Amino acid sequence: MGVLLEQNVSNSALPLLSLNHVSYLCKSVTESAKFYQEVLGFVLIKRPSSFQIEGAWLFNYGVGIHLLQCNSINDVQQMPVKINPKDNHISFQCTDIELVKRRLREMGMKYETALVEEGGVFVDQLFFHDPDGYMIEICNCDNIPIVPLSGSACLTLKKPQSYEATKKSKALNAAEMETRMMESLFTNMIDIAM
């Protein structure tokens, strides 16, 4: 049974809602955008025209990826020689880790795997790099419940009626957000075409 964390209103933390996007400096926005679309299933979305730097915005899974063209190749990290699971990374939850492995092999992508065990519960992790050397993890991390440390006074545990129902509700909220985003994108495309 999973546990949700609910922010206590009386603490002094910022009134945050969720992760909105991550931003990456790229050697080639075109190449990186293609990677995030074809490998991870992100969709290109409209970006404000007032930006003076080349870039692209992508969206899926309730989070945005903002890509920015670097001014110089020296501004971007070098592609790591080795995949290091301890490196900074962004992680995506998946439904079928074996399918992910098979698809990455079909694409000819190198990856490393790890297995985490906690109290008889196992989490599969898979790590690989995007074209600019940024680490990506794919996992089934929701196998391990979120349990605050005993001294975490700023968190209140809230047990949902049904963990599966909560996961479904979150998925519906993300799906609703994505539907609204796609409707807006479609409307903008119609406006442009007319």
C-alpha positions as a printed Julia matrix, in Angstrom:
194×3 Matrix{Float64}:
  0.0    0.0     0.0
  1.51   3.31   -1.06
  1.57   6.5     0.95
  1.15  10.04   -0.34
  2.89  13.04    1.14
  0.84  16.14    1.77
  2.57  19.45    2.43
  1.7   20.92    5.82
  0.28  24.42    5.27
  1.9   25.77    8.43
  5.49  25.26    7.24
  7.59  27.94    5.57
  8.25  26.07    2.31
  7.36  27.76   -0.96
  3.79  27.11   -2.2
  4.81  24.79   -5.04
  2.46  22.6    -7.06
  4.65  20.34   -9.2
  7.67  20.07  -11.45
  6.98  22.15  -14.59
 10.0   21.55  -16.81
 13.71  20.83  -17.01
 15.94  22.88  -19.27
 19.0   21.63  -21.14
 21.68  23.44  -23.11
 22.22  21.56  -26.41
 24.82  21.26  -29.17
 21.95  20.83  -31.65
 18.38  21.66  -30.67
 17.16  19.8   -33.77
 19.02  16.59  -32.9
 18.02  16.74  -29.23
 14.36  17.49  -30.01
 14.3   14.5   -32.38
 15.72  12.29  -29.61
 13.13  13.4   -27.02
 10.33  12.87  -29.55
 11.43   9.53  -31.0
 12.98   7.87  -27.93
 10.93   9.29  -25.04
  7.65  10.2   -26.77
  7.65  13.95  -26.12
  5.65  16.32  -28.36
  6.94  19.65  -29.67
  4.82  22.53  -28.36
  4.62  26.24  -29.13
  7.34  28.34  -27.53
  7.01  32.09  -26.85
  8.27  34.0   -29.89
  9.87  36.68  -27.71
 12.84  34.44  -26.86
 16.0   35.63  -28.59
 17.8   32.28  -28.44
 17.14  29.23  -30.6
 15.33  26.5   -28.73
 12.44  24.08  -28.55
  9.84  23.15  -25.98
  8.51  19.62  -25.65
  5.84  18.18  -23.38
  4.53  14.81  -22.18
  3.92  12.88  -18.95
  2.96  16.1   -17.18
  6.44  17.65  -17.56
  8.16  19.88  -20.09
 11.62  19.62  -21.6
 13.06  22.98  -22.7
 16.02  22.78  -25.08
 18.31  25.76  -25.66
 20.95  26.07  -28.38
 24.4   26.63  -26.91
 26.52  29.61  -28.05
 29.65  27.5   -28.19
 30.39  23.76  -28.12
 32.44  24.52  -24.99
 29.21  25.53  -23.18
 27.93  21.95  -23.29
 29.34  19.04  -21.31
 31.31  16.43  -23.21
 29.55  13.11  -23.8
 30.59  10.92  -20.86
 32.66   7.89  -21.9
 30.9    5.72  -19.32
 27.29   5.6   -18.13
 27.39   6.41  -14.42
 24.09   5.78  -12.56
 25.32   8.12   -9.78
 25.42  11.08  -12.19
 22.77  13.83  -12.16
 19.72  12.64  -14.07
 16.02  12.95  -14.75
 13.93   9.83  -14.11
 10.81   8.58  -15.85
  8.45   5.94  -14.46
  7.61   3.12  -16.88
  5.08   0.31  -17.05
  7.33  -2.36  -18.62
 11.11  -2.21  -18.08
 11.72  -5.24  -20.33
  9.94  -3.52  -23.23
 12.07  -0.4   -22.63
 15.25  -2.52  -22.77
 14.13  -4.2   -25.99
 13.26  -0.88  -27.67
 16.57   0.72  -26.64
 18.45  -2.3   -28.05
 16.47  -1.99  -31.31
 17.53   1.68  -31.49
 21.16   0.7   -30.87
 21.34   2.71  -27.65
 23.82   1.84  -24.9
 22.4    1.62  -21.39
 23.28   0.34  -17.91
 20.9   -1.38  -15.52
 20.69  -1.57  -11.75
 18.44  -3.36   -9.29
 17.51  -1.77   -5.96
 16.01  -3.87   -3.15
 14.3   -2.58   -0.05
 12.5   -4.92    2.33
 11.85  -7.52   -0.36
 10.59  -4.92   -2.86
 12.61  -4.56   -6.07
 13.07  -1.58   -8.37
 14.56  -1.96  -11.85
 16.57   1.01  -13.08
 17.9    1.68  -16.57
 20.28   4.57  -17.4
 21.36   6.1   -20.73
 22.41   9.46  -22.21
 20.65  11.89  -24.49
 22.66  13.34  -27.46
 24.18  16.01  -25.19
 25.31  13.59  -22.49
 22.53  14.29  -20.0
 21.61  11.18  -18.02
 18.13   9.69  -18.23
 16.76   6.99  -15.94
 13.78   4.77  -16.68
 12.48   2.82  -13.67
  9.58   1.21  -11.87
 10.33   3.25   -8.74
  6.73   3.35   -7.6
  7.25  -0.22   -6.35
  8.79   1.33   -3.21
  6.36   3.35   -1.07
  7.29   6.89   -0.09
  7.91   6.94    3.65
  9.14  10.14    5.35
 11.93  10.01    7.88
 10.66  10.26   11.47
 12.09  13.76   11.9
 10.32  15.21    8.85
  8.04  17.59   10.71
  7.14  19.5     7.55
  5.43  16.48    5.99
  2.14  14.94    6.9
  1.32  11.41    5.8
 -1.95  11.0     4.02
 -2.96   7.47    3.17
 -5.23   7.36    0.12
 -8.34   5.21    0.13
 -6.77   3.11   -2.6
 -3.23   3.46   -3.87
 -4.27   2.17   -7.31
 -7.14   4.7    -7.4
 -4.67   7.47   -6.52
 -2.3    6.4    -9.29
 -5.24   6.32  -11.72
 -6.38   9.77  -10.53
 -2.87  11.21  -11.07
 -2.74   9.63  -14.51
 -6.12  11.15  -15.35
 -4.98  14.58  -14.16
 -1.82  14.32  -16.29
 -3.92  13.06  -19.21
 -6.35  15.96  -18.78
 -3.43  18.42  -18.76
 -1.98  16.83  -21.89
 -5.4   16.87  -23.6
 -5.78  20.59  -22.86
 -2.25  21.22  -24.12
 -2.92  19.28  -27.33
 -6.27  21.07  -27.86
 -4.5   24.41  -27.47
 -1.77  23.31  -29.87
 -4.39  22.16  -32.4
 -6.29  25.46  -32.09
 -3.06  27.41  -32.64
 -2.23  25.28  -35.67
 -5.68  26.01  -37.15
 -5.17  29.74  -36.5
 -1.8   29.61  -38.27
 -3.23  27.67  -41.23
 -6.03  30.21  -41.78
